[in-house]
Amino acid sequence: MKLKNVDLISKVTKSCAIKEVCYVSRIFKQNVFINANGDLEVDDQDIDVNFKLDIPVHTFESFIDALLELRKDFDVACAYSKELISFENHPIDNDIIVADKSYAFAYWNSYQDNVLFSDSKRFNVFIYLSDFERYANLYVSHKKK
């Protein structure tokens, strides 16, 4: 069911032009397990991932069309920004990927076809608005019926 949603979101937001973005993104992962003594233990990890997204470029008009299409099946929240959600001065460490800027995204641990998604069934997708030179950051979740 999840991949069906990913395919639908990807299809709705697809465009003829793309804006390529390469960055380092930090993922927070938490695993709970039972140790040899039968006690619960929690393992927290911050993992830096180096990857690339091809962000679809839309005019404001085509963006509104995509947004209306998405809202038929999903609840959509939207934020606009000049650049992706970033934090500067990435730490320099031999064990960590180093970049000028790192980007943080909410609610994701996998991505496919430009849609970032997580086990919580929330999706995160960006559209670049050429008219305003802004990113539309869409937080998408399936409507509860």
Secondary structure, 3 states (H helix, E strand, C coil): CHHHHHHHHHHHHCCCEEEEEEEEEEEEEEEEEECCCCCEEEEEEEEEEEEEEEEEEECHHHHHHHHHHHCCCEEEEEEEECCCCEEECCCCCCCCCCCCEEEECCCCCEEECCEEECCCCEEEEEEEECCCCEEEEEEEEECCC
